[in-house]
């Protein structure tokens, strides 16, 4: 195979995975749109805030107690699966399953023990103690279904993983509707439980199709077999803890020094940014990570994969981001209601910052694929020392808009940070082709985001915006065509 053909194959693999999970994400986005609309109409900004704080609490506790097993298991499963040793593979899976059950039950117990404290800390009230006790079930289920996804991801059963995502989200949504409608705010905890239970059951049905054999394994053997996974996972867990800790502190800070309604607005803006751009980042985490792990011994191949994935991600994201930024007021009215229109300024900058996020994520997976847990942790904790004060200062001085500015600043810093560390340790850097694509798309996005406030009329703003959408779409199409077609 020629060098050019090999390069195009890499681009096609990245594009294929993005397309597959992009299709999945379209379905889950539609489900999310309906769910967000119902919550916005039935529960309002306050209900959105409560649900966001519940989710942040669950994620924080899960990240602390699960030892990062879901993420580290992907690398271990992918590595052992490549050896085609069914006995060794089965031993690893059994060991990981036991570790997951132990950490999940431990997390549920911790949630119950902290329920009173969490209710008072977050809401200044004992009203939500029972809700936090119930959410212990979600903490356990989160560990179980994440383990199912890790098995499918590590063995690269991408189609099964995609179907599990779709059916789990759909069934969970249908089960949660009655909870929101009949019980309103009191039904949020029950809705979260039913959603987690649906995802767990569906993902289990697909995960059990992965071929394993019965092995006799004592609990001591499970402890030893799963220990390498736990060691890497512990480093990743600390990183996840930092992510959820930042979100937990920021939402609590907004609630205490702003209002619960502000926390709901923040959550709504964050959902738009995270969920509706999630197809690219989902592809990067679900397919790109195990694929990168398989070539982790060859830095040249890793650098090619990094730049290929980065270019594909930016070229797909750019048209989506500019379209959402231009029509953001319409999008927010469609997804939520007029009560949420104040999130437009913040969300605009969250979306713009996501183009830098795509570039930095492409290279940040190098450290995970290498199994360099300490380096990965150094990167993640280091940048969180910038992120948390930036968000808090941003909100203090400029409200929710300040958080949007802080998001862009933090991912710009992270982009430079991980690029520097990857080059110093592995001589892996961004290619000129990737930097060119990124700079061109960033120029147009930042130009519109900064200049739209100076447009004298709404018509002019939409007119200029539509022109930029056409330019970026045409540019992305030409660049993708160049990379994917002979």
C-alpha positions as CSV (number, residue, x, y, z in Angstrom):
1,X,0.0,0.0,0.0
2,X,1.4,3.4,-1.0
3,X,2.0,6.2,1.5
4,X,-0.9,8.2,0.0
5,X,-3.3,5.2,0.2
6,X,-2.3,4.5,3.8
7,X,-2.9,8.1,4.7
8,X,-6.4,8.2,3.1
9,X,-7.2,4.9,4.9
10,X,-6.5,6.6,8.2
11,X,-8.7,9.6,7.3
12,X,-11.5,7.2,6.2
13,X,-11.3,5.2,9.4
14,X,-11.6,8.4,11.4
15,X,-14.5,9.6,9.2
16,X,-16.3,6.3,9.3
17,X,-16.3,6.2,13.1
18,X,-17.4,9.8,13.3
19,X,-20.2,9.1,10.8
20,X,-21.4,6.0,12.7
21,X,-21.5,7.6,16.1
22,X,-22.7,10.8,14.4
23,X,-25.8,8.9,13.3
24,X,-26.2,7.6,16.8
25,X,-25.8,11.1,18.2
26,X,-28.4,12.5,15.9
27,X,-30.9,10.0,17.4
28,X,-29.8,10.7,21.0
29,X,-29.9,14.5,20.2
30,X,-33.5,14.2,19.1
31,X,-34.3,12.3,22.3
32,X,-32.4,14.9,24.2
33,X,-34.2,17.7,22.5
34,X,-37.6,16.3,23.4
35,X,-36.4,15.6,27.0
36,X,-35.0,19.1,27.4
37,X,-38.1,20.7,26.0
38,X,-40.4,18.7,28.4
39,X,-38.2,19.6,31.4
40,X,-38.0,23.2,30.3
41,X,-41.8,23.5,29.9
42,X,-42.9,21.3,33.0
43,X,-40.0,22.2,35.4
44,X,-38.6,25.5,34.2
45,X,-35.2,26.9,34.9
46,X,-35.3,25.8,38.5
47,X,-36.0,22.2,37.6
48,X,-33.2,22.3,35.1
49,X,-30.9,23.5,37.8
50,X,-32.0,20.8,40.3
51,X,-31.4,18.1,37.6
52,X,-28.0,19.5,36.7
53,X,-26.9,19.6,40.4
54,X,-28.1,16.0,40.8
55,X,-26.1,14.9,37.8
56,X,-23.0,16.7,38.9
57,X,-23.3,15.0,42.3
58,X,-23.7,11.6,40.8
59,X,-20.8,12.1,38.4
60,X,-18.5,13.4,41.2
61,X,-19.2,10.5,43.5
62,X,-19.0,7.9,40.7
63,X,-15.6,9.4,39.5
64,X,-14.2,9.2,43.1
65,X,-15.4,5.7,43.9
66,X,-15.1,3.8,40.5
67,X,-11.3,4.1,40.4
68,X,-11.4,5.1,36.7
69,X,-12.1,1.4,35.7
70,X,-14.4,2.2,32.8
71,X,-11.7,4.3,31.0
72,X,-8.6,2.2,31.9
73,X,-10.5,-1.1,31.1
74,X,-10.8,0.0,27.4
75,X,-7.1,0.1,27.0
76,X,-6.5,-3.3,28.8
77,X,-9.4,-5.0,27.0
78,X,-8.2,-3.7,23.6
79,X,-4.6,-4.9,24.3
80,X,-5.5,-8.4,25.5
81,X,-8.2,-8.8,22.8
82,X,-5.5,-8.2,20.1
83,X,-3.6,-11.2,21.4
84,X,-6.5,-13.6,20.5
85,X,-6.1,-15.5,23.7
86,X,-9.7,-16.3,24.8
87,X,-8.7,-17.7,28.2
88,X,-6.6,-14.6,29.1
89,X,-9.3,-12.4,27.8
90,X,-12.0,-14.1,29.8
91,X,-9.9,-13.9,33.0
92,X,-9.5,-10.2,32.5
93,X,-13.2,-9.6,31.9
94,X,-14.2,-11.5,35.0
95,X,-11.7,-9.7,37.2
96,X,-12.9,-6.3,35.9
97,X,-16.5,-7.2,36.4
98,X,-15.8,-8.0,40.1
99,X,-13.9,-4.8,40.6
100,X,-16.8,-2.8,39.0
101,X,-19.4,-4.4,41.3
102,X,-17.3,-3.7,44.4
103,X,-16.6,-0.1,43.5
104,X,-20.3,0.5,42.4
105,X,-21.7,-0.8,45.7
106,X,-19.1,1.2,47.6
107,X,-20.1,4.3,45.7
108,X,-23.8,3.7,46.4
109,X,-23.1,3.3,50.1
110,X,-21.1,6.6,50.1
111,X,-24.0,8.4,48.4
112,X,-26.4,7.2,51.1
113,X,-24.1,8.2,53.9
114,X,-23.6,11.7,52.5
115,X,-27.2,12.3,51.5
116,X,-28.0,14.7,54.3
117,X,-24.8,16.6,53.9
118,X,-25.2,16.9,50.1
119,X,-28.7,18.2,50.5
120,X,-27.7,20.9,52.9
121,X,-24.5,21.8,51.1
122,X,-26.0,22.2,47.7
123,X,-29.6,23.4,48.4
124,X,-29.3,24.8,51.9
125,X,-32.2,22.5,52.8
126,X,-33.0,18.9,54.0
127,X,-35.7,18.7,51.3
128,X,-33.5,16.6,48.9
129,X,-32.1,14.0,51.4
130,X,-34.4,11.2,50.1
131,X,-33.6,12.1,46.6
132,X,-29.9,11.6,47.2
133,X,-30.6,8.3,48.9
134,X,-32.4,7.2,45.8
135,X,-29.6,8.4,43.5
136,X,-27.3,5.9,45.2
137,X,-29.0,3.4,42.7
138,X,-27.9,5.6,39.8
139,X,-24.3,5.6,41.1
140,X,-24.2,1.8,41.1
141,X,-25.9,1.5,37.7
142,X,-23.6,4.1,36.2
143,X,-20.6,1.8,37.0
144,X,-22.3,-1.2,35.5
145,X,-23.4,0.2,32.2
146,X,-20.1,2.1,31.8
147,X,-18.3,-1.3,32.2
148,X,-20.6,-2.8,29.5
149,X,-19.6,0.0,27.1
150,X,-15.9,-0.4,28.0
151,X,-16.2,-4.1,26.9
152,X,-17.8,-3.2,23.6
153,X,-15.4,-0.3,23.0
154,X,-12.3,-2.3,23.8
155,X,-13.3,-5.1,21.5
156,X,-14.3,-2.5,18.9
157,X,-17.9,-3.7,18.6
158,X,-18.9,-0.3,17.4
159,X,-22.2,-1.2,15.8
160,X,-23.3,-3.0,19.0
161,X,-22.2,0.0,21.1
162,X,-24.1,2.4,18.8
163,X,-27.3,0.3,19.0
164,X,-27.0,0.0,22.8
165,X,-26.6,3.8,23.0
166,X,-29.7,4.5,20.9
167,X,-32.0,1.9,22.5
168,X,-30.9,2.7,26.0
169,X,-31.5,6.4,25.5
170,X,-34.8,5.9,23.9
171,X,-36.2,3.5,26.5
172,X,-34.8,5.6,29.3
173,X,-36.5,8.7,27.9
174,X,-39.9,7.0,27.5
175,X,-39.7,5.7,31.1
176,X,-38.8,9.2,32.5
177,X,-41.6,11.1,30.8
178,X,-44.3,10.0,33.4
179,X,-42.0,11.0,36.3
180,X,-41.5,14.5,35.0
181,X,-45.2,14.9,34.1
182,X,-46.9,13.6,37.2
183,X,-44.3,14.4,39.9
184,X,-42.5,17.5,38.4
185,X,-39.5,18.3,40.6
186,X,-40.2,15.4,42.9
187,X,-39.9,13.0,40.0
188,X,-36.4,14.0,38.9
189,X,-34.6,11.4,41.0
190,X,-37.0,8.7,39.8
191,X,-36.5,9.7,36.2
192,X,-32.7,9.5,36.5
193,X,-33.0,6.0,38.1
194,X,-35.3,4.7,35.3
195,X,-33.0,6.2,32.6
196,X,-29.9,4.6,34.2
197,X,-31.7,1.2,34.6
198,X,-32.8,1.2,31.0
199,X,-29.3,1.9,29.7
200,X,-27.8,-0.7,32.0
201,X,-30.2,-3.5,30.9
202,X,-29.8,-2.7,27.2
203,X,-26.0,-2.4,27.3
204,X,-25.9,-5.7,29.2
205,X,-27.8,-7.5,26.4
206,X,-25.2,-6.3,23.9
207,X,-22.2,-6.8,26.1
208,X,-23.0,-10.4,26.9
209,X,-22.7,-11.2,23.1
210,X,-18.9,-10.7,23.4
211,X,-17.4,-14.2,23.4
212,X,-15.8,-15.4,26.6
213,X,-15.3,-18.7,28.2
214,X,-16.1,-19.8,31.8
215,X,-13.1,-19.5,34.1
216,X,-12.5,-20.4,37.7
217,X,-11.1,-17.4,39.4
218,X,-10.8,-16.7,43.1
219,X,-11.4,-13.2,44.5
220,X,-7.7,-13.0,45.2
221,X,-6.9,-13.8,41.6
222,X,-9.5,-11.2,40.5
223,X,-7.7,-8.7,42.7
224,X,-4.3,-9.4,41.1
225,X,-5.6,-9.7,37.5
226,X,-7.4,-6.4,37.7
227,X,-4.7,-4.5,39.6
228,X,-2.9,-3.1,36.5
229,X,-6.2,-1.8,35.2
230,X,-6.9,-0.3,38.5
231,X,-3.5,1.4,38.7
232,X,-4.0,3.2,35.4
233,X,-7.6,3.8,36.2
234,X,-6.7,5.4,39.5
235,X,-4.8,8.1,37.6
236,X,-7.7,8.6,35.2
237,X,-10.1,8.6,38.1
238,X,-8.3,11.5,39.6
239,X,-8.6,13.3,36.3
240,X,-12.4,12.6,36.1
241,X,-12.7,13.7,39.7
242,X,-11.1,17.0,38.8
243,X,-13.6,17.5,35.9
244,X,-16.7,16.7,38.0
245,X,-15.3,18.6,41.0
246,X,-14.9,21.7,38.9
247,X,-18.5,21.3,37.6
248,X,-19.8,20.6,41.1
249,X,-18.0,23.7,42.6
250,X,-19.1,26.0,39.7
251,X,-22.7,25.0,39.9
252,X,-22.8,25.2,43.6
253,X,-21.1,28.6,43.5
254,X,-23.6,29.9,40.9
255,X,-26.4,28.6,43.2
256,X,-25.0,30.2,46.3
257,X,-23.9,33.6,44.9
258,X,-26.3,33.8,42.0
259,X,-29.5,31.8,42.0
260,X,-30.9,28.3,41.3
261,X,-32.4,29.7,38.1
262,X,-28.9,30.8,37.0
263,X,-27.6,27.3,37.7
264,X,-30.4,26.0,35.4
265,X,-29.4,28.4,32.7
266,X,-25.8,27.3,33.0
267,X,-26.8,23.7,32.8
268,X,-28.9,24.3,29.7
269,X,-26.1,26.1,27.9
270,X,-23.6,23.4,28.8
271,X,-26.0,20.7,27.5
272,X,-26.2,22.5,24.1
273,X,-22.4,22.6,23.9
274,X,-21.7,19.1,25.1
275,X,-24.6,17.1,23.7
276,X,-25.2,18.6,20.3
277,X,-21.5,18.6,19.4
278,X,-21.1,15.2,21.0
279,X,-20.9,13.2,17.8
280,X,-17.3,14.2,17.1
281,X,-16.1,13.8,20.7
282,X,-18.0,10.5,21.0
283,X,-16.2,9.2,17.9
284,X,-12.9,10.3,19.4
285,X,-13.5,8.6,22.7
286,X,-15.2,5.4,21.4
287,X,-13.2,4.4,18.4
288,X,-10.1,6.7,18.3
289,X,-8.8,5.8,21.7
290,X,-8.7,2.0,21.2
291,X,-7.4,2.5,17.7
292,X,-4.6,4.7,19.0
293,X,-3.8,2.2,21.7
294,X,-3.1,-0.5,19.1
295,X,-0.3,1.6,17.6
296,X,1.0,3.0,20.9
297,X,4.4,1.5,20.3
298,X,5.0,3.4,17.1
299,X,5.2,7.2,17.6
300,X,5.2,7.9,13.8
301,X,1.9,6.0,13.4
302,X,0.5,7.7,16.5
303,X,1.3,11.2,15.2
304,X,-0.4,10.3,11.9
305,X,-3.5,9.1,13.7
306,X,-3.6,12.2,15.9
307,X,-3.5,14.6,13.0
308,X,-5.9,12.6,10.9
309,X,-8.5,12.5,13.7
310,X,-7.9,16.2,14.6
311,X,-8.4,17.3,11.0
312,X,-11.6,15.3,10.5
313,X,-13.0,16.5,13.8
314,X,-12.4,20.2,13.1
315,X,-13.7,19.9,9.5
316,X,-16.9,18.3,10.7
317,X,-17.4,20.5,13.7
318,X,-16.8,23.9,12.1
319,X,-20.0,24.0,9.9
320,X,-22.0,22.7,12.9
321,X,-20.6,25.3,15.2
322,X,-21.0,28.4,12.9
323,X,-24.6,27.3,12.1
324,X,-25.5,27.0,15.8
325,X,-23.8,30.3,16.7
326,X,-25.7,32.2,14.0
327,X,-29.1,30.7,14.8
328,X,-28.6,30.3,18.5
329,X,-31.6,32.3,19.7
330,X,-33.9,30.3,17.4
331,X,-32.2,27.0,18.6
332,X,-32.7,27.9,22.3
333,X,-36.4,28.8,21.8
334,X,-36.9,25.5,19.9
335,X,-35.0,23.4,22.5
336,X,-36.2,25.0,25.6
337,X,-38.4,28.1,25.9
338,X,-38.1,31.9,26.0
339,X,-37.1,31.8,29.6
340,X,-33.7,30.4,28.6
341,X,-32.8,33.1,26.0
342,X,-30.3,34.7,28.4
343,X,-27.9,31.9,27.8
344,X,-27.2,33.0,24.3
345,X,-24.0,35.0,25.0
346,X,-22.4,32.3,27.2
347,X,-23.4,29.4,24.9
348,X,-22.0,31.2,21.8
349,X,-18.5,31.2,23.4
350,X,-18.9,27.7,24.7
351,X,-19.5,26.6,21.1
352,X,-16.6,28.6,19.7
353,X,-14.2,27.2,22.3
354,X,-15.2,23.7,21.3
355,X,-13.2,24.0,18.1
356,X,-10.1,24.3,20.3
357,X,-11.4,21.4,22.4
358,X,-11.4,19.2,19.3
359,X,-7.8,19.9,18.5
360,X,-6.5,19.5,22.1
361,X,-8.5,16.2,22.6
362,X,-6.9,14.7,19.5
363,X,-3.5,14.8,21.1
364,X,-4.5,14.3,24.8
365,X,-5.5,10.7,24.0
366,X,-1.8,10.0,23.3
367,X,-1.0,9.8,27.0
368,X,-3.8,7.4,27.7
369,X,-2.9,5.1,24.7
370,X,0.7,5.1,26.0
371,X,-0.5,4.0,29.4
372,X,1.3,7.1,30.8
373,X,-1.1,7.7,33.7
374,X,1.1,10.1,35.6
375,X,1.7,12.3,32.6
376,X,-2.0,12.3,31.8
377,X,-2.9,13.2,35.3
378,X,-0.3,16.0,35.3
379,X,-1.9,17.5,32.3
380,X,-5.5,17.2,33.5
381,X,-4.9,18.4,37.1
382,X,-2.6,21.2,35.9
383,X,-5.2,22.7,33.5
384,X,-7.9,22.4,36.2
385,X,-5.8,24.8,38.3
386,X,-6.5,27.3,35.6
387,X,-10.1,26.2,34.8
388,X,-11.7,26.5,38.2
389,X,-10.5,30.0,39.1
390,X,-11.2,31.2,35.6
391,X,-14.9,30.0,35.7
392,X,-15.4,31.5,39.2
393,X,-13.8,34.8,38.3
394,X,-15.6,34.9,35.0
395,X,-19.0,34.4,36.7
396,X,-18.1,36.9,39.5
397,X,-17.3,39.8,37.1
398,X,-19.4,39.0,34.0
399,X,-22.0,36.5,35.0
400,X,-22.7,33.6,32.7
401,X,-21.0,35.3,29.8
402,X,-17.8,35.3,31.8
403,X,-17.9,31.5,32.0
404,X,-18.1,31.5,28.2
405,X,-15.0,33.6,27.9
406,X,-13.2,31.4,30.5
407,X,-14.1,28.3,28.5
408,X,-12.3,29.6,25.4
409,X,-9.3,30.8,27.4
410,X,-9.0,27.4,29.2
411,X,-9.1,25.3,26.0
412,X,-6.6,27.6,24.3
413,X,-4.3,27.0,27.3
414,X,-4.9,23.3,27.2
415,X,-4.3,23.1,23.5
416,X,-0.8,24.6,24.0
417,X,-0.2,22.6,27.1
418,X,-0.8,19.1,25.8
419,X,1.0,19.8,22.5
420,X,4.1,20.9,24.4
421,X,4.1,17.8,26.7
422,X,3.5,15.4,23.8
423,X,6.3,16.9,21.8
424,X,8.8,16.9,24.7
425,X,8.1,13.2,25.6
426,X,7.3,11.5,22.4
427,X,8.2,14.0,19.6
428,X,4.5,13.9,18.5
429,X,3.3,17.3,17.3
430,X,0.6,18.8,15.1
431,X,1.1,18.8,11.4
432,X,1.1,22.0,9.3
433,X,-2.1,20.6,7.5
434,X,-3.9,20.4,10.8
435,X,-2.8,23.8,12.0
436,X,-3.9,25.3,8.7
437,X,-7.4,23.8,9.0
438,X,-7.7,24.9,12.6
439,X,-6.5,28.5,12.0
440,X,-8.8,29.1,9.1
441,X,-11.9,27.7,10.9
442,X,-11.0,29.6,14.1
443,X,-10.6,32.8,12.1
444,X,-14.2,32.7,10.7
445,X,-15.7,31.6,14.0
446,X,-14.0,34.2,16.1
447,X,-14.7,36.9,13.5
448,X,-18.5,36.3,13.6
449,X,-18.6,35.8,17.4
450,X,-16.8,39.1,18.0
451,X,-18.4,41.2,15.3
452,X,-22.1,40.2,15.5
453,X,-22.8,42.6,18.3
454,X,-21.8,45.5,16.0
455,X,-24.3,44.6,13.3
456,X,-27.0,47.3,13.2
457,X,-30.0,45.0,12.4
458,X,-31.0,41.4,13.0
459,X,-31.3,41.0,9.2
460,X,-27.7,42.0,8.7
461,X,-26.5,39.6,11.5
462,X,-28.3,36.7,9.8
463,X,-27.2,37.7,6.3
464,X,-23.5,37.9,7.3
465,X,-23.9,34.7,9.3
466,X,-25.4,32.8,6.4
467,X,-22.5,33.9,4.1
468,X,-20.0,32.6,6.7
469,X,-21.9,29.3,7.0
470,X,-21.7,28.8,3.2
471,X,-18.0,29.6,3.2
472,X,-17.1,27.2,6.0
473,X,-19.3,24.4,4.6
474,X,-17.7,24.8,1.2
475,X,-14.2,24.9,2.7
476,X,-14.9,21.8,4.9
477,X,-16.4,19.9,1.9
478,X,-13.4,20.5,-0.3
479,X,-10.9,19.6,2.5
480,X,-12.8,16.4,3.4
481,X,-13.1,15.4,-0.3
482,X,-9.3,15.9,-0.7
483,X,-8.7,13.5,2.3
484,X,-11.3,10.8,1.6
485,X,-11.5,10.4,-2.2
486,X,-8.8,9.1,-4.4
